[in-house]
Amino acid sequence: MKYRVMAAVILIWITAFCQSTLLEYLEVFNVRPNILIVLMVIVSLLRGTVESAAMSLLFGLTMDILMGKTLGWYALIFFLVSIPISMINEKLYREKFLVLVTFTFSATIIIETLFFLIMFMFRGYRYLPFLFGTVMVPEAIYNSILILPLFKPVSKAYNLLDSVDRRRNRLST
């Protein structure tokens, strides 16, 4: 269990570092990818409901801290979006290209739309159709492309954690 917690902390630190520094140089059409959404989808596809919801909550809090505007909205949205994905994940062949791209695209659109609707309600932001076409859809496409090289390493890391847990549980009984 402590290996899982350490791996989760390391994954969140690396993701936050990459999101705040390296990915600023990968802007295309003034849109940056959101690696936190990509990893939320990966974890939701690979893990059970409770573990993916907890990790998504932490990814959302990290996003809230990096954005610096509000605390808790992204955490709530990530949490709510990850639960249906993790409930469906056992019925899908997760390594398929279409599954990865579809879930990442739809999760990005849902998360960003809900966040901008919340900002619309509280701050009176009026340009949702403009933002949908110029920010949300390009970011969703960018995230859908970014999930392809990230899925295998994260999947292998979780398989390694599973094998360590199995070995430790076998030795402890």
C-alpha positions in Angstrom: 0.0 0.0 0.0 2.8 2.4 0.8 4.2 1.8 -2.7 1.0 2.9 -4.2 0.9 6.1 -2.2 4.5 6.9 -3.1 3.8 6.1 -6.7 0.7 8.4 -6.7 2.7 11.2 -5.1 5.5 10.8 -7.6 3.1 10.7 -10.5 1.3 13.9 -9.3 4.6 15.7 -8.8 6.0 14.8 -12.2 2.6 15.7 -13.8 2.4 19.1 -12.0 6.0 19.8 -13.0 5.4 18.9 -16.6 2.1 20.8 -16.8 3.5 24.0 -15.3 6.9 24.1 -17.1 7.5 21.8 -20.1 4.0 21.9 -21.7 4.1 25.7 -22.0 6.5 25.2 -24.8 4.2 22.8 -26.6 1.5 25.3 -27.5 -0.2 24.8 -30.8 -2.7 27.6 -31.9 -2.4 29.1 -28.4 -3.7 25.9 -26.8 -1.7 23.8 -24.3 -2.4 20.2 -23.6 -3.7 19.3 -20.2 -1.7 16.3 -19.0 -3.7 16.1 -15.8 -6.9 15.3 -17.7 -5.0 12.7 -19.8 -3.6 11.0 -16.7 -7.1 11.1 -15.0 -8.5 9.2 -18.0 -5.6 6.7 -17.9 -6.0 6.1 -14.2 -9.8 5.8 -14.5 -9.4 3.2 -17.3 -6.7 1.2 -15.5 -7.9 1.2 -11.8 -11.1 0.5 -9.9 -13.7 3.1 -8.9 -12.3 4.1 -5.5 -8.7 4.3 -6.5 -9.4 6.3 -9.7 -11.8 8.6 -7.8 -9.1 9.4 -5.2 -6.4 9.9 -7.8 -8.8 12.1 -9.9 -9.5 14.2 -6.8 -5.8 14.7 -6.3 -5.3 15.5 -10.0 -8.1 18.0 -9.7 -6.7 19.6 -6.6 -3.3 19.9 -8.4 -5.0 21.5 -11.3 -6.8 24.0 -9.0 -3.4 24.8 -7.4 -1.7 25.3 -10.7 -4.6 27.5 -12.1 -4.6 29.6 -9.0 -8.1 31.0 -9.4 -10.4 28.8 -7.4 -9.8 25.8 -5.2 -12.0 22.8 -5.5 -13.9 23.1 -8.8 -11.5 21.1 -10.9 -11.2 18.6 -8.1 -15.0 18.1 -8.0 -15.3 17.9 -11.8 -12.4 15.5 -12.1 -13.9 13.3 -9.4 -17.3 13.2 -11.0 -16.0 12.5 -14.5 -13.7 9.7 -13.4 -16.4 7.6 -11.7 -18.4 6.7 -14.8 -15.1 6.0 -16.7 -13.9 3.7 -14.0 -17.3 1.9 -13.8 -17.2 1.2 -17.5 -13.5 0.3 -17.8 -13.8 -3.4 -17.1 -16.2 -3.8 -20.0 -13.8 -2.3 -22.5 -10.6 -3.3 -24.2 -8.5 -0.5 -22.8 -5.5 -0.6 -25.1 -7.6 0.1 -28.2 -6.8 3.3 -29.9 -10.4 4.3 -30.3 -11.3 3.8 -26.6 -8.4 5.9 -25.5 -9.1 8.7 -27.9 -12.8 8.7 -27.3 -12.6 8.8 -23.6 -9.9 11.5 -23.5 -11.8 13.7 -26.0 -15.1 13.4 -24.3 -13.6 13.8 -20.8 -11.8 17.0 -21.9 -14.9 18.5 -23.4 -17.0 17.6 -20.4 -14.5 18.9 -17.8 -13.8 22.2 -19.6 -17.4 22.8 -20.4 -18.5 22.3 -16.8 -15.6 24.5 -15.6 -16.5 27.3 -17.9 -20.2 26.9 -17.1 -19.3 27.3 -13.4 -17.2 30.4 -14.2 -20.2 31.6 -16.3 -22.5 31.3 -13.4 -20.2 33.0 -10.8 -18.3 35.5 -12.9 -20.6 36.2 -15.8 -18.3 34.9 -18.5 -20.1 35.4 -21.8 -18.0 33.8 -24.5 -18.7 30.1 -24.1 -19.4 29.4 -27.8 -16.2 31.2 -28.8 -14.2 29.3 -26.1 -15.8 26.0 -27.2 -14.4 26.4 -30.8 -11.1 28.0 -30.0 -10.0 26.4 -26.7 -12.0 23.3 -25.8 -12.1 21.4 -29.0 -8.4 22.0 -29.9 -7.4 21.1 -26.3 -9.5 17.9 -26.6 -7.8 16.9 -29.8 -4.4 17.7 -28.4 -5.1 15.6 -25.3 -6.5 12.8 -27.4 -3.2 12.7 -29.3 -1.1 13.0 -26.1 -2.8 10.0 -24.4 -1.3 7.6 -27.0 2.4 7.8 -25.9 1.5 8.1 -22.2 -0.8 5.1 -21.8 1.8 2.4 -22.1 4.3 3.7 -19.5 1.6 4.4 -16.9 0.0 1.0 -17.6 3.4 -0.7 -17.1 4.0 1.3 -13.9 0.6 0.1 -12.5 1.3 -3.5 -13.5 4.7 -3.3 -11.7 2.9 -2.0 -8.6 0.4 -4.8 -8.9 3.1 -7.4 -9.1 4.9 -5.9 -6.1 1.6 -6.0 -4.1 1.0 -9.6 -5.1 4.5 -10.6 -4.1 4.3 -8.9 -0.8 0.9 -10.4 0.0 2.1 -13.8 -1.0 5.1 -13.5 1.3 3.1 -12.1 4.2 0.6 -15.0 4.4 
